[in-house]
Amino acid sequence: MADQVRSQDAERSDGWRPDTVAVAAGRPAPEPGAPLNQPLVLASNFRSAPPGETVGEYSRNNGTPGWAALESAVGALEGGRAVAFGSGMAAVAAVTDDLTVGARVVVPVDSYQVVRGLLQDGTEQGRWHVDAVDITDTAAVVAAVDGADLLWLESPSNPLMEVADLPALCAAGRAAGARVAVDNTFATPLLQRPLDLGADVVVHSATKFLGGHSDLLLGVAVARDDAEYARLYRRRVLSGGTPGALEAFLTLRGIRTLAVRVERAQESAGVLAARLAAHPAVERVRYPGLPGDPGHQRAAAQMTGFGAMLSFEVAGGAAAGDAVVAAVRLITAATSLGGVESTIERRAKLAGQEHIPPGLLRLSVGIEHVEDLWADLLAGLDAAAAAR
Ligand SMILES: *Cc1c(COP(=O)(O)O)cnc(C)c1O
């Protein structure tokens, strides 16, 4: 099933730009009378073939046309072969589940805190050893990856917006014999294609920008080659971390508007980052699009845009940060990100985030009018100043 849609997309999408691929990939065969969109497929069980022939018979083992359409679109966007999972973490676990006992994993200190939690649990269970590294220190990561089995990368990172030198680190990881995985959730495949930069696997929390409407959980892992694809696919069969039918449908529907959403949100993020950086109450803004950001040059070299996520610190630490979050009315105080609605969170309030400055606020910029977002942030900054 998956192979049919995939080869059709490979044939039709030849030469199309990513924004077009997001709209055109993963559609039913262009036959008269066919629906334009892959309909919602609610099926676990499929008729068996006569002896001697094989067909997909059971969705956990063989997928559904609904999953295949989504996987084909994400695979076309990332330049690899995709396997959809029930959440971003299920996709992450599909990568780590393949590690053998005693494996060594190199992971950035600043990476999604549940990924760190998963690796921490495995360490405590004696499954593997983890080296946490400063991902911006390329020489230190290259040294740490010697003898490692998995190099985990996330760039830009959640929530410090750190930028890893992906081409250099992917090359070093592969040279050292490590599998290289990149969490591409913040960038989306429209702004960064890690497989082209040398990674073996890309994972997404499609819950965020790909879905884009804060109404589903879904994950995707995308393999560079067929052997890696087979490993990921087998993890889904054995773990049962399958995506829901409706979630797969909605994620593909979200991908149709990914380019316009990301374009708009990214433009606003650039404006807000610059204004925040110039505001007297703001001590630091982290956004790779700012020319003075430590990750700016790397991001400019490996991304086609700087994305819709930024973090900033207000004078006054945690109390001031909390005052901003309490005062905003348009921007929602919420932990998730990547939706059409802007969200804000003081990340250091979460466990396992001790490396994060206490007052740091992570802002996921949505598609509201930028001036309304700015007015809301200004009101928040005023409230923080009044609370000091
Ligand atoms: C949310 C997130 C995840 C986990 O995805 P879920 O869909 O919540 O399981 C992984 N990585 C990053 C960067 C995230 O933001």
The ligand as an SDF file (V2000), in Angstrom:
LIG
                    3D

 15 15  0  0  0  0  0  0  0  0999 V2000
    6.4730   17.7200   21.6650 C   0  0  0  0  0  0  0  0  0  0  0  0
    7.8320   17.3000   21.2600 C   0  0  0  0  0  0  0  0  0  0  0  0
    8.2010   15.9500   21.2170 C   0  0  0  0  0  0  0  0  0  0  0  0
    7.2620   14.8450   21.6710 C   0  0  0  0  0  0  0  0  0  0  0  0
    6.1520   14.7160   20.8390 O   0  0  0  0  0  0  0  0  0  0  0  0
    4.6980   14.2190   21.3340 P   0  0  0  0  0  0  0  0  0  0  0  0
    3.9000   14.2800   20.0860 O   0  0  0  0  0  0  0  0  0  0  0  0
    4.2520   15.1400   22.4180 O   0  0  0  0  0  0  0  0  0  0  0  0
    4.8620   12.8290   21.8530 O   0  0  0  0  0  0  0  0  0  0  0  0
    9.4790   15.6340   20.7790 C   0  0  0  0  0  0  0  0  0  0  0  0
   10.3450   16.5900   20.4140 N   0  0  0  0  0  0  0  0  0  0  0  0
   10.0350   17.9010   20.4510 C   0  0  0  0  0  0  0  0  0  0  0  0
   11.0490   18.9170   20.0250 C   0  0  0  0  0  0  0  0  0  0  0  0
    8.7740   18.3050   20.8770 C   0  0  0  0  0  0  0  0  0  0  0  0
    8.4690   19.6090   20.9170 O   0  0  0  0  0  0  0  0  0  0  0  0
  1  2  1  0
  2  3  1  0
  2 14  2  0
  3  4  1  0
  3 10  2  0
  4  5  1  0
  5  6  1  0
  6  7  2  0
  6  8  1  0
  6  9  1  0
 10 11  1  0
 11 12  2  0
 12 13  1  0
 12 14  1  0
 14 15  1  0
M  END
$$$$
